C-alpha cells in the first residue's frame, strides 16, 4: 500500500507517480489550467522523449490527485474545469524541491 500524501515521509510526494508529480509541477508554474491547456503543456514537455499522453490518462491522474487532496478542480463553464493546487500540494512541492536540492551532491 502506498503512503498518502499527508503521511510523513523522507520523500515528499512519494505516493505520486512521476506523471502526477509532473502534473503538479506544471500546474504550479501557471496558477491553474484547464484540462486541455494542461494536456498541451505536458505533451510539449514530453515531446522530445516521444511520449504521448492520452487525454483519458491525464483525467484519470487529475481525478486521483483530486482524491488525494493535491488538486482543486473549479468549474469555469459548463464544459470547462480549471485545475489548481491545494495548499497541501504547494507544501509538498516545496518539500519535494528541498529533498531534490539536498540530495544533489556538488
ChimeraX commands (.cxc) that place a marker at each C-alpha (Angstrom):
marker #1 position 0.00,0.00,0.00 radius 0.5
marker #1 position 1.32,3.41,-0.99 radius 0.5
marker #1 position 1.51,6.15,1.64 radius 0.5
marker #1 position -0.97,9.01,1.44 radius 0.5
marker #1 position 0.37,12.49,0.65 radius 0.5
marker #1 position -0.25,13.53,4.26 radius 0.5
marker #1 position 1.96,10.76,5.68 radius 0.5
marker #1 position 5.35,11.85,6.97 radius 0.5
marker #1 position 7.86,10.51,4.52 radius 0.5
marker #1 position 11.51,11.20,3.82 radius 0.5
marker #1 position 10.49,11.67,0.20 radius 0.5
marker #1 position 7.73,14.24,-0.33 radius 0.5
marker #1 position 5.15,13.14,-2.91 radius 0.5
marker #1 position 6.32,9.53,-2.64 radius 0.5
marker #1 position 2.73,8.44,-3.14 radius 0.5
marker #1 position 2.60,10.15,-6.55 radius 0.5
marker #1 position 3.69,8.70,-9.87 radius 0.5
marker #1 position 6.21,10.65,-11.94 radius 0.5
marker #1 position 3.41,11.82,-14.24 radius 0.5
marker #1 position 1.40,13.01,-11.24 radius 0.5
marker #1 position 4.41,14.96,-9.98 radius 0.5
marker #1 position 4.86,16.48,-13.45 radius 0.5
marker #1 position 1.18,17.46,-13.46 radius 0.5
marker #1 position 1.58,19.19,-10.10 radius 0.5
marker #1 position 4.76,20.96,-11.17 radius 0.5
marker #1 position 3.15,22.11,-14.42 radius 0.5
marker #1 position 0.10,23.46,-12.61 radius 0.5
marker #1 position 2.31,25.20,-10.04 radius 0.5
marker #1 position 4.08,27.16,-12.76 radius 0.5
marker #1 position 0.82,28.57,-14.06 radius 0.5
marker #1 position -1.51,29.05,-11.13 radius 0.5
marker #1 position -4.22,26.97,-12.79 radius 0.5
marker #1 position -5.02,25.42,-16.15 radius 0.5
marker #1 position -7.92,23.85,-17.95 radius 0.5
marker #1 position -7.52,20.15,-18.70 radius 0.5
marker #1 position -6.95,20.95,-22.38 radius 0.5
marker #1 position -4.26,23.54,-21.56 radius 0.5
marker #1 position -2.60,21.14,-19.14 radius 0.5
marker #1 position -2.58,18.35,-21.71 radius 0.5
marker #1 position -0.99,20.69,-24.27 radius 0.5
marker #1 position 1.71,21.75,-21.79 radius 0.5
marker #1 position 2.53,18.17,-20.78 radius 0.5
marker #1 position 2.62,16.92,-24.36 radius 0.5
marker #1 position 5.04,19.74,-25.20 radius 0.5
marker #1 position 7.24,18.85,-22.23 radius 0.5
marker #1 position 7.27,15.17,-23.19 radius 0.5
marker #1 position 7.61,15.68,-26.95 radius 0.5
marker #1 position 11.39,15.29,-27.02 radius 0.5
marker #1 position 11.03,11.92,-25.34 radius 0.5
marker #1 position 8.31,10.98,-27.84 radius 0.5
marker #1 position 5.93,10.14,-25.03 radius 0.5
marker #1 position 2.24,10.51,-25.84 radius 0.5
marker #1 position -0.16,11.26,-23.02 radius 0.5
marker #1 position -3.69,10.19,-23.84 radius 0.5
marker #1 position -6.45,12.52,-22.70 radius 0.5
marker #1 position -8.01,9.73,-20.64 radius 0.5
marker #1 position -4.72,9.18,-18.79 radius 0.5
marker #1 position -4.48,12.85,-17.85 radius 0.5
marker #1 position -8.02,12.98,-16.49 radius 0.5
marker #1 position -7.53,9.71,-14.60 radius 0.5
marker #1 position -4.48,11.18,-12.85 radius 0.5
marker #1 position -6.19,14.51,-12.21 radius 0.5
marker #1 position -9.01,12.60,-10.51 radius 0.5
marker #1 position -6.53,10.69,-8.36 radius 0.5
marker #1 position -4.71,13.91,-7.42 radius 0.5
marker #1 position -8.03,15.50,-6.50 radius 0.5
marker #1 position -8.89,12.47,-4.31 radius 0.5
marker #1 position -5.50,12.82,-2.63 radius 0.5
marker #1 position -6.26,16.46,-1.82 radius 0.5
marker #1 position -3.48,17.81,-4.02 radius 0.5
marker #1 position -5.53,19.28,-6.89 radius 0.5
marker #1 position -8.55,21.53,-6.68 radius 0.5
marker #1 position -11.00,21.45,-9.60 radius 0.5
marker #1 position -13.08,24.55,-10.29 radius 0.5
marker #1 position -15.82,24.66,-12.90 radius 0.5
marker #1 position -15.26,27.71,-15.13 radius 0.5
marker #1 position -18.04,26.94,-17.63 radius 0.5
marker #1 position -20.43,24.08,-18.40 radius 0.5
marker #1 position -17.73,22.19,-20.26 radius 0.5
marker #1 position -14.52,23.52,-18.77 radius 0.5
marker #1 position -12.81,22.96,-15.45 radius 0.5
marker #1 position -9.68,24.63,-14.17 radius 0.5
marker #1 position -7.20,22.68,-12.09 radius 0.5
marker #1 position -5.15,24.36,-9.39 radius 0.5
marker #1 position -3.01,23.28,-6.49 radius 0.5
marker #1 position -4.24,22.82,-2.95 radius 0.5
marker #1 position -2.27,24.23,-0.03 radius 0.5
marker #1 position -1.15,20.67,0.73 radius 0.5
marker #1 position 0.23,20.31,-2.80 radius 0.5
marker #1 position 2.18,23.56,-2.50 radius 0.5
marker #1 position 3.61,22.39,0.81 radius 0.5
marker #1 position 4.56,19.01,-0.65 radius 0.5
marker #1 position 6.10,20.52,-3.80 radius 0.5
marker #1 position 8.27,22.85,-1.74 radius 0.5
marker #1 position 9.36,19.90,0.43 radius 0.5
marker #1 position 10.00,17.87,-2.72 radius 0.5
marker #1 position 12.13,20.67,-4.17 radius 0.5
marker #1 position 14.13,20.76,-0.93 radius 0.5
marker #1 position 14.55,16.99,-0.96 radius 0.5
marker #1 position 15.83,17.08,-4.55 radius 0.5
marker #1 position 18.21,20.00,-3.94 radius 0.5
marker #1 position 19.52,18.49,-0.71 radius 0.5
marker #1 position 20.09,15.18,-2.49 radius 0.5
marker #1 position 22.28,16.66,-5.23 radius 0.5
marker #1 position 25.95,16.37,-4.40 radius 0.5
marker #1 position 28.06,19.20,-5.79 radius 0.5
marker link #1:1,2 radius 0.2
marker link #1:2,3 radius 0.2
marker link #1:3,4 radius 0.2
marker link #1:4,5 radius 0.2
marker link #1:5,6 radius 0.2
marker link #1:6,7 radius 0.2
marker link #1:7,8 radius 0.2
marker link #1:8,9 radius 0.2
marker link #1:9,10 radius 0.2
marker link #1:10,11 radius 0.2
marker link #1:11,12 radius 0.2
marker link #1:12,13 radius 0.2
marker link #1:13,14 radius 0.2
marker link #1:14,15 radius 0.2
marker link #1:15,16 radius 0.2
marker link #1:16,17 radius 0.2
marker link #1:17,18 radius 0.2
marker link #1:18,19 radius 0.2
marker link #1:19,20 radius 0.2
marker link #1:20,21 radius 0.2
marker link #1:21,22 radius 0.2
marker link #1:22,23 radius 0.2
marker link #1:23,24 radius 0.2
marker link #1:24,25 radius 0.2
marker link #1:25,26 radius 0.2
marker link #1:26,27 radius 0.2
marker link #1:27,28 radius 0.2
marker link #1:28,29 radius 0.2
marker link #1:29,30 radius 0.2
marker link #1:30,31 radius 0.2
marker link #1:31,32 radius 0.2
marker link #1:32,33 radius 0.2
marker link #1:33,34 radius 0.2
marker link #1:34,35 radius 0.2
marker link #1:35,36 radius 0.2
marker link #1:36,37 radius 0.2
marker link #1:37,38 radius 0.2
marker link #1:38,39 radius 0.2
marker link #1:39,40 radius 0.2
marker link #1:40,41 radius 0.2
marker link #1:41,42 radius 0.2
marker link #1:42,43 radius 0.2
marker link #1:43,44 radius 0.2
marker link #1:44,45 radius 0.2
marker link #1:45,46 radius 0.2
marker link #1:46,47 radius 0.2
marker link #1:47,48 radius 0.2
marker link #1:48,49 radius 0.2
marker link #1:49,50 radius 0.2
marker link #1:50,51 radius 0.2
marker link #1:51,52 radius 0.2
marker link #1:52,53 radius 0.2
marker link #1:53,54 radius 0.2
marker link #1:54,55 radius 0.2
marker link #1:55,56 radius 0.2
marker link #1:56,57 radius 0.2
marker link #1:57,58 radius 0.2
marker link #1:58,59 radius 0.2
marker link #1:59,60 radius 0.2
marker link #1:60,61 radius 0.2
marker link #1:61,62 radius 0.2
marker link #1:62,63 radius 0.2
marker link #1:63,64 radius 0.2
marker link #1:64,65 radius 0.2
marker link #1:65,66 radius 0.2
marker link #1:66,67 radius 0.2
marker link #1:67,68 radius 0.2
marker link #1:68,69 radius 0.2
marker link #1:69,70 radius 0.2
marker link #1:70,71 radius 0.2
marker link #1:71,72 radius 0.2
marker link #1:72,73 radius 0.2
marker link #1:73,74 radius 0.2
marker link #1:74,75 radius 0.2
marker link #1:75,76 radius 0.2
marker link #1:76,77 radius 0.2
marker link #1:77,78 radius 0.2
marker link #1:78,79 radius 0.2
marker link #1:79,80 radius 0.2
marker link #1:80,81 radius 0.2
marker link #1:81,82 radius 0.2
marker link #1:82,83 radius 0.2
marker link #1:83,84 radius 0.2
marker link #1:84,85 radius 0.2
marker link #1:85,86 radius 0.2
marker link #1:86,87 radius 0.2
marker link #1:87,88 radius 0.2
marker link #1:88,89 radius 0.2
marker link #1:89,90 radius 0.2
marker link #1:90,91 radius 0.2
marker link #1:91,92 radius 0.2
marker link #1:92,93 radius 0.2
marker link #1:93,94 radius 0.2
marker link #1:94,95 radius 0.2
marker link #1:95,96 radius 0.2
marker link #1:96,97 radius 0.2
marker link #1:97,98 radius 0.2
marker link #1:98,99 radius 0.2
marker link #1:99,100 radius 0.2
marker link #1:100,101 radius 0.2
marker link #1:101,102 radius 0.2
marker link #1:102,103 radius 0.2
marker link #1:103,104 radius 0.2
marker link #1:104,105 radius 0.2
marker link #1:105,106 radius 0.2
view
